[in-house]
Amino acid sequence: MPASDTHRAIDAVWRMESPRLIAGLTRIVRDVGVAEDLAQDALVAALEQWPESGVPDNPGAWLMAAAKHRAIDHFRRNTRLERKHEELGREEVVQKIGAREVRAGEVQMKDLDAALDDDVGDDLLRLVFISCHPVLSTEGRIALTLRLLGGLTTEEIARAYLVPEPTVAQRIVRAKRTLAEARVPFKVPRGAELAARLSSVLAVVYLVFNEGYSATAGDDWLRPALCEEALRLGRILAELAPREPEVHGLVALMEIQASRSRARVGPSGEPILLFDQNRAHWDQLLIRRGLAALDRSEKLRAAKLGSARGPYVLQAEIAACHARARAHEETDWTRIVGLYAELAQVAPSPVVELNRAVAVGMAFGPAAGLELVDTLISERSLENYHLLPSVRGDLLRKLGQLREARVEFERAAALTRNIRERELLLERARTCTLPEPS
C-alpha cells in the first residue's frame, strides 16, 4: 500500500478508535491529559511502523497494546516509592530494599495489565461525564469532550462552535489542567448530580453527531462513525435518565437525522441536499425509533404539567415534519416556521434565525426568506459561516438574481473546509450562468 494510502488509513483508524483508547487509558491513569498523551504516542508508533508493516487486521487492538506499553512505562517512571535510607552504606539493606522494590513493581505491572484488559463498563460514557464536570466552564466541557470523544481537531471544534481556533485550544488546555488538579473521579454521576450535568453532556453529544452528519472539513461529507457514536451515547443517556424529556428529544432528533444518511451521498460520495434526496432510501426503522423517542418525550413533558418544550425536542419535531412527508412537496413548512419561532425563544442564536429564514422562504416565498437572511449579514458570529452565503445564494437564485446568487455560492465555497461541500457549492455557482442573449 502506498505511504499516502497508509496515512489516510491511519487517520481513519484514529478517528474511530481514539475516543475508546483515551477513555480506557483515563480509567487507568486517572488523568485525561496523560491519557491523551499516551494515545498520541501510540499514534506516532503507528505512523512509524504501519507504512512498513502494513495496517494490522485489528488496528484498534494494536493501538491499545502500544498505548498499554507506554502506560506501563509511565507508571514505572512515576510510581516508584521514594525511600529514605539512613544507612546508605549498608549494602545488605540496600539490596533488600531493592528486591522489595522490584517485587512491588512486578505486582503493580500485573495489576496494571489486568486493569487495561478488564471490561469495566462504558468507559466512553464515563469520559463524557468527566469532560462535563462542573469544575469546568460550559465552553471547556464541550471543547474537551469533542476533542476526546469525537476525535476532532481544535480547528473543527472552532468551526462547529463558531469561535476562534486559539480560543478552543486554550479551553482544552485549561480544562485538562483543571481536571487534573481537581482529581475528578472516573465515574458516571447519579441522582441530582446527574441532572445538573446533563445539559452540557447533551450539548456535547449533539455537536459530535453534527460533526458526523455534516463534516466541517476533510474529504468526506459524512463521518458515519461519529453519528453512530453519538447515537450510542444518546441511547445510553436515555437509559440513565429515562424521565428527562430532552434526553429522549435528542435521541429522537439523531435517529431521524441519521435515517437520511444513505440518501445524503451519491455513488461517488458527493452530497445530495434534502430537496433532491430519494426518500425511499431513508431508513424507516430509524424513523420509527425516532418518532417513538419523540412520543416518549412528549408524554414525559405532559406528565410535568405541560412544561415548555426544550431545544432538542423542538428540533426533533422539525425533523419529524420532514420524516412524515412522503415527498418534498408535502412538507408542512408552515408548521416548521412555527417550530423555529418557538426554538428561537427557547434557544436564540443566529444559526436558528438562519434556519428559520430557510423555512420562511419555503413557506412564504424566497423574498420573505431573503429579507430575514439580510438581517443576519452584520452578525459577527456568522462572518465566516459558509451557510449564510449559501442560503442567501439559494434564495437569490429562486428570485432569478443569478449573478448575485453566483457570487454568494462562490463565497460560500471559499469559506467551507469540506472538499465535498466546496465542490457542491461551486457546481451550484456554475448553474447560475446567465442565458446567452438571442
C-alpha positions as CSV (number, residue, x, y, z in Angstrom):
1,M,0.0,0.0,0.0
2,P,1.4,3.5,-0.9
3,A,2.5,5.6,2.1
4,S,-0.2,8.2,1.3
5,D,-2.9,5.5,1.4
6,T,-1.5,4.2,4.7
7,H,-1.5,7.6,6.3
8,R,-5.2,8.1,5.2
9,A,-6.0,4.7,6.7
10,I,-4.2,5.7,9.9
11,D,-6.2,8.9,10.1
12,A,-9.4,7.0,9.6
13,V,-8.5,4.5,12.3
14,W,-7.6,7.3,14.7
15,R,-10.9,9.0,14.1
16,M,-12.7,5.8,15.1
17,E,-10.5,4.4,17.8
18,S,-9.0,7.4,19.7
19,P,-12.1,8.0,21.9
20,R,-12.1,4.4,23.2
21,L,-8.4,4.5,23.5
22,I,-8.3,7.7,25.6
23,A,-11.3,6.6,27.7
24,G,-9.7,3.2,28.5
25,L,-6.4,4.9,29.4
26,T,-8.2,7.6,31.5
27,R,-9.7,4.8,33.6
28,I,-6.2,3.6,34.4
29,V,-4.1,6.8,34.7
30,R,-6.9,9.0,36.1
31,D,-5.7,12.0,34.1
32,V,-7.3,12.8,30.7
33,G,-4.2,14.9,29.7
34,V,-1.8,12.0,30.4
35,A,-4.2,9.6,28.7
36,E,-4.3,11.7,25.6
37,D,-0.5,11.9,25.5
38,L,-0.2,8.1,25.8
39,A,-2.7,7.7,23.0
40,Q,-0.8,10.2,20.8
41,D,2.4,8.2,21.5
42,A,0.6,5.1,20.2
43,L,-0.4,7.1,17.1
44,V,3.2,8.1,16.5
45,A,4.2,4.5,16.7
46,A,1.6,3.6,14.1
47,L,2.8,6.3,11.8
48,E,6.3,5.0,12.1
49,Q,5.6,1.3,11.8
50,W,2.4,0.8,9.6
51,P,3.9,2.2,6.4
52,E,6.4,-0.6,6.5
53,S,4.5,-3.4,8.2
54,G,1.0,-2.5,6.8
55,V,-2.2,-1.7,8.7
56,P,-2.9,-4.6,11.1
57,D,-6.1,-6.6,10.9
58,N,-7.3,-5.2,14.2
59,P,-5.8,-1.6,14.3
60,G,-7.7,-0.6,17.4
61,A,-6.3,-3.5,19.4
62,W,-2.8,-2.7,18.1
63,L,-3.1,0.9,19.2
64,M,-4.4,-0.2,22.6
65,A,-1.5,-2.6,23.0
66,A,1.0,0.1,22.1
67,A,-0.7,2.6,24.5
68,K,-0.7,0.0,27.2
69,H,3.1,-0.5,27.0
70,R,3.5,3.3,27.2
71,A,1.2,3.4,30.2
72,I,3.3,0.8,31.9
73,D,6.4,2.8,31.2
74,H,4.6,5.9,32.6
75,F,3.8,4.0,35.9
76,R,7.4,2.7,36.1
77,R,8.7,6.3,35.8
78,N,6.2,7.9,38.2
79,T,5.1,5.5,40.8
80,R,8.3,4.2,42.3
81,L,8.3,4.5,46.0
82,E,10.7,7.1,47.4
83,R,12.6,5.7,50.3
84,K,14.9,7.4,52.6
85,H,17.8,5.2,53.7
86,E,19.5,6.1,56.8
87,E,22.3,3.7,56.2
88,L,23.1,4.1,52.5
89,G,26.5,2.5,53.1
90,R,25.0,-0.9,54.2
91,E,24.9,-2.9,51.0
92,E,22.7,-5.6,52.5
93,V,19.9,-3.2,53.5
94,V,20.0,-1.5,50.1
95,Q,19.8,-4.9,48.3
96,K,16.8,-6.0,50.4
97,I,15.0,-2.7,49.7
98,G,15.9,-3.0,46.0
99,A,14.5,-6.5,46.0
100,R,11.3,-5.4,47.6
101,E,11.0,-2.5,45.0
102,V,11.3,-5.0,42.2
103,R,8.7,-7.3,43.6
104,A,6.3,-4.3,44.3
105,G,6.9,-3.1,40.7
106,E,6.1,-6.6,39.3
107,V,2.9,-6.7,41.2
108,Q,2.0,-3.2,40.1
109,M,2.6,-4.0,36.5
110,K,0.5,-7.2,36.7
111,D,-2.3,-5.1,38.3
112,L,-2.0,-2.5,35.5
113,D,-2.1,-5.2,32.8
114,A,-5.3,-6.6,34.3
115,A,-6.9,-3.2,34.6
116,L,-6.1,-2.3,31.0
117,D,-7.6,-5.6,29.8
118,D,-10.6,-5.5,32.1
119,D,-14.1,-4.7,30.8
120,V,-15.5,-2.5,33.5
121,G,-18.4,-0.9,31.7
122,D,-18.8,2.1,29.4
123,D,-15.5,4.0,29.7
124,L,-16.7,6.4,26.9
125,L,-19.7,7.5,28.9
126,R,-17.5,8.0,32.0
127,L,-15.2,10.1,29.9
128,V,-18.2,12.2,28.7
129,F,-19.1,13.0,32.3
130,I,-15.6,13.7,33.3
131,S,-15.3,16.2,30.5
132,C,-18.5,17.8,31.5
133,H,-17.7,18.1,35.2
134,P,-19.0,21.3,36.9
135,V,-15.4,22.4,37.8
136,L,-15.1,23.3,34.1
137,S,-16.7,26.1,32.2
138,T,-19.5,25.1,29.8
139,E,-17.3,26.0,26.9
140,G,-14.4,24.0,28.3
141,R,-16.7,20.9,28.8
142,I,-17.9,21.0,25.3
143,A,-14.5,21.6,23.7
144,L,-12.7,18.9,25.7
145,T,-15.3,16.3,25.1
146,L,-15.4,17.0,21.4
147,R,-11.7,16.6,21.3
148,L,-11.6,13.4,23.4
149,L,-14.8,11.7,22.4
150,G,-15.2,12.9,18.9
151,G,-11.5,12.9,17.9
152,L,-12.0,16.3,16.4
153,T,-9.2,18.8,15.9
154,T,-9.2,22.2,17.5
155,E,-10.0,23.7,14.1
156,E,-13.0,21.5,13.6
157,I,-14.3,22.3,17.1
158,A,-13.8,26.0,16.5
159,R,-15.8,25.9,13.2
160,A,-18.6,23.8,14.8
161,Y,-18.8,26.2,17.7
162,L,-18.3,29.4,15.8
163,V,-15.3,30.6,17.9
164,P,-11.6,31.3,17.0
165,E,-9.3,28.3,17.0
166,P,-6.8,29.7,19.6
167,T,-9.8,30.1,22.0
168,V,-10.7,26.5,21.6
169,A,-7.0,25.4,22.2
170,Q,-6.8,27.5,25.4
171,R,-10.1,26.0,26.6
172,I,-8.9,22.4,26.1
173,V,-5.5,23.0,27.8
174,R,-7.2,24.8,30.7
175,A,-9.9,22.1,31.1
176,K,-7.3,19.3,31.2
177,R,-5.3,21.1,33.8
178,T,-8.4,21.8,35.9
179,L,-9.5,18.2,35.9
180,A,-6.0,17.0,36.9
181,E,-5.8,19.5,39.8
182,A,-9.4,18.6,41.0
183,R,-8.7,14.9,40.8
184,V,-12.2,14.3,39.3
185,P,-13.3,10.7,39.8
186,F,-13.7,8.5,36.8
187,K,-17.4,7.6,37.2
188,V,-20.9,8.3,35.9
189,P,-22.8,10.6,38.4
190,R,-26.1,9.6,39.8
191,G,-29.2,11.4,41.1
192,A,-29.1,15.2,41.4
193,E,-25.5,15.4,40.2
194,L,-26.6,13.6,37.0
195,A,-29.4,16.1,36.3
196,A,-27.1,19.0,37.0
197,R,-24.6,17.9,34.4
198,L,-27.0,16.5,31.8
199,S,-27.5,19.7,29.7
200,S,-23.8,20.1,28.8
201,V,-23.5,16.4,28.1
202,L,-26.4,16.6,25.7
203,A,-24.8,19.6,24.0
204,V,-21.6,17.6,23.5
205,V,-23.3,14.5,22.1
206,Y,-25.3,16.8,19.8
207,L,-22.2,18.5,18.5
208,V,-20.4,15.2,17.9
209,F,-23.4,13.9,16.0
210,N,-23.5,17.1,13.9
211,E,-19.8,16.7,13.0
212,G,-20.5,13.2,11.8
213,Y,-23.7,14.3,9.9
214,S,-22.0,17.3,8.1
215,A,-18.2,17.2,8.5
216,T,-16.7,20.6,8.8
217,A,-13.5,19.7,7.0
218,G,-11.9,16.9,5.0
219,D,-12.7,14.7,2.0
220,D,-16.0,13.2,3.3
221,W,-19.4,14.7,3.5
222,L,-20.4,12.3,6.3
223,R,-18.5,10.6,9.1
224,P,-20.8,7.7,10.0
225,A,-18.7,6.6,12.9
226,L,-19.3,9.9,14.7
227,C,-23.0,9.7,14.1
228,E,-23.1,6.1,15.4
229,E,-21.1,7.0,18.5
230,A,-23.3,10.0,19.3
231,L,-26.4,7.8,18.8
232,R,-24.9,5.1,21.0
233,L,-24.1,7.6,23.8
234,G,-27.6,9.2,23.4
235,R,-29.3,5.9,23.8
236,I,-27.3,5.1,26.9
237,L,-28.1,8.5,28.4
238,A,-31.8,7.8,27.8
239,E,-31.4,4.7,29.9
240,L,-29.6,6.7,32.6
241,A,-32.1,9.5,32.7
242,P,-35.4,7.8,31.5
243,R,-37.6,10.6,32.8
244,E,-35.9,13.5,31.1
245,P,-37.8,14.7,28.0
246,E,-34.8,16.5,26.5
247,V,-32.7,13.3,26.5
248,H,-35.4,11.5,24.5
249,G,-35.8,14.6,22.3
250,L,-32.1,14.5,21.4
251,V,-32.2,10.7,20.7
252,A,-35.3,11.3,18.5
253,L,-33.5,14.1,16.6
254,M,-30.4,12.0,16.0
255,E,-32.4,8.9,15.0
256,I,-34.5,10.8,12.4
257,Q,-31.5,12.7,11.1
258,A,-29.4,9.6,10.8
259,S,-32.2,7.9,8.8
260,R,-31.3,10.1,5.8
261,S,-27.6,9.1,5.8
262,R,-27.8,6.8,2.8
263,A,-29.7,9.3,0.7
264,R,-27.4,12.2,1.5
265,V,-24.5,11.0,-0.6
266,G,-24.2,9.9,-4.2
267,P,-22.3,7.0,-5.7
268,S,-19.0,9.0,-5.7
269,G,-19.5,10.4,-2.2
270,E,-21.0,13.7,-3.5
271,P,-23.5,15.5,-1.2
272,I,-27.2,15.3,-2.1
273,L,-29.3,18.0,-0.5
274,L,-32.6,17.4,1.3
275,F,-34.7,18.6,-1.6
276,D,-33.1,16.2,-4.0
277,Q,-32.9,13.1,-1.9
278,N,-34.7,9.9,-2.8
279,R,-36.8,9.4,0.3
280,A,-37.2,5.7,-0.5
281,H,-33.6,5.4,0.7
282,W,-34.4,6.9,4.1
283,D,-34.1,4.3,6.9
284,Q,-37.7,3.6,8.1
285,L,-36.5,1.7,11.2
286,L,-34.5,4.7,12.4
287,I,-37.5,7.0,11.6
288,R,-39.8,4.8,13.7
289,R,-37.3,4.7,16.5
290,G,-37.0,8.5,16.4
291,L,-40.8,9.1,16.3
292,A,-41.2,6.7,19.3
293,A,-38.5,8.6,21.2
294,L,-40.2,11.9,20.4
295,D,-43.5,10.4,21.6
296,R,-41.9,9.4,24.9
297,S,-40.5,12.9,25.4
298,E,-43.9,14.5,24.8
299,K,-45.6,12.1,27.3
300,L,-42.9,12.9,29.9
301,R,-43.4,16.7,29.2
302,A,-47.2,16.3,29.6
303,A,-46.6,14.5,32.9
304,K,-44.7,17.5,34.1
305,L,-47.9,19.6,33.7
306,G,-47.1,20.9,30.2
307,S,-43.6,22.2,30.7
308,A,-42.1,24.1,27.8
309,R,-40.5,22.1,25.0
310,G,-36.7,22.2,25.1
311,P,-34.4,22.8,22.1
312,Y,-33.8,19.1,21.3
313,V,-37.5,18.3,21.4
314,L,-38.3,21.2,19.1
315,Q,-35.6,20.3,16.7
316,A,-36.8,16.7,16.7
317,E,-40.3,18.0,15.9
318,I,-38.8,19.8,12.9
319,A,-37.0,16.7,11.8
320,A,-40.2,14.7,12.2
321,C,-42.0,17.1,9.8
322,H,-39.6,16.1,7.1
323,A,-39.7,12.4,8.0
324,R,-43.5,12.3,7.8
325,A,-43.6,13.9,4.4
326,R,-43.6,11.3,1.7
327,A,-42.4,13.8,-0.8
328,H,-40.6,17.2,-0.5
329,E,-43.8,19.0,-1.8
330,E,-45.8,17.5,1.1
331,T,-43.6,19.0,3.8
332,D,-45.5,21.2,6.3
333,W,-43.3,24.3,6.1
334,T,-45.8,26.5,7.9
335,R,-45.5,24.2,10.9
336,I,-41.8,24.2,10.6
337,V,-41.7,28.0,10.6
338,G,-43.7,28.0,13.9
339,L,-41.4,25.4,15.5
340,Y,-38.3,27.6,14.6
341,A,-40.0,30.6,16.1
342,E,-40.6,28.6,19.3
343,L,-37.0,27.4,19.2
344,A,-35.8,31.0,18.8
345,Q,-37.5,31.8,22.0
346,V,-36.1,28.8,23.9
347,A,-32.5,28.8,22.5
348,P,-31.9,32.0,20.5
349,S,-29.0,32.1,18.1
350,P,-28.1,33.4,14.7
351,V,-28.0,29.9,13.3
352,V,-31.5,29.3,14.4
353,E,-32.6,32.5,12.8
354,L,-30.8,31.4,9.5
355,N,-32.7,28.1,9.6
356,R,-35.9,29.9,10.3
357,A,-35.3,32.1,7.2
358,V,-34.9,29.0,5.1
359,A,-38.3,27.7,6.4
360,V,-39.9,31.1,5.8
361,G,-38.6,31.1,2.2
362,M,-40.2,27.7,1.6
363,A,-43.5,28.6,3.3
364,F,-44.0,32.2,2.1
365,G,-41.7,32.6,-0.8
366,P,-37.9,33.4,-1.3
367,A,-38.4,37.2,-1.0
368,A,-39.7,36.7,2.6
369,G,-36.8,34.4,3.4
370,L,-34.2,36.7,1.9
371,E,-35.5,39.6,4.0
372,L,-34.7,37.7,7.1
373,V,-31.3,36.5,5.9
374,D,-30.3,40.0,5.1
375,T,-30.8,41.0,8.8
376,L,-28.1,38.5,9.7
377,I,-25.4,39.8,7.3
378,S,-23.9,42.0,10.0
379,E,-23.9,39.3,12.6
380,R,-20.2,38.8,13.6
381,S,-20.5,35.2,14.7
382,L,-21.7,34.3,11.1
383,E,-19.0,36.3,9.4
384,N,-17.1,33.2,8.3
385,Y,-20.1,30.8,8.4
386,H,-20.4,29.4,4.9
387,L,-24.1,28.5,5.2
388,L,-25.0,32.2,5.4
389,P,-24.0,33.0,1.8
390,S,-25.1,29.5,0.7
391,V,-28.7,30.2,1.9
392,R,-28.6,33.7,0.5
393,G,-27.4,32.3,-2.8
394,D,-30.2,29.8,-3.0
395,L,-32.9,32.4,-2.3
396,L,-31.4,34.8,-4.9
397,R,-31.3,32.0,-7.4
398,K,-35.0,31.3,-6.8
399,L,-35.7,35.0,-7.3
400,G,-33.9,34.9,-10.7
401,Q,-31.0,37.1,-9.5
402,L,-28.4,34.7,-10.9
403,R,-25.4,37.0,-11.0
404,E,-25.8,37.8,-7.3
405,A,-26.5,34.2,-6.5
406,R,-23.3,33.0,-8.2
407,V,-21.3,35.4,-6.1
408,E,-22.8,34.1,-2.9
409,F,-22.2,30.5,-3.8
410,E,-18.6,31.2,-4.7
411,R,-18.1,33.0,-1.4
412,A,-19.7,30.0,0.5
413,A,-17.3,27.6,-1.4
414,A,-14.3,29.7,-0.3
415,L,-15.4,29.6,3.3
416,T,-16.1,25.9,3.7
417,R,-13.3,23.5,4.6
418,N,-15.1,20.4,3.4
419,I,-14.0,19.4,0.0
420,R,-17.2,17.7,-1.0
421,E,-19.3,20.7,0.1
422,R,-17.0,23.1,-1.8
423,E,-17.5,21.1,-5.0
424,L,-21.2,21.2,-4.5
425,L,-21.3,24.9,-3.9
426,L,-19.1,25.6,-6.9
427,E,-21.4,23.4,-9.1
428,R,-24.3,25.5,-7.8
429,A,-22.4,28.6,-8.7
430,R,-21.9,27.3,-12.3
431,T,-25.6,26.7,-12.7
432,C,-26.2,30.4,-12.1
433,T,-24.9,31.3,-15.5
434,L,-27.0,33.9,-17.3
435,P,-28.6,32.8,-20.6
436,E,-26.9,33.9,-23.8
437,P,-28.6,36.9,-25.5
438,S,-30.6,35.8,-28.5
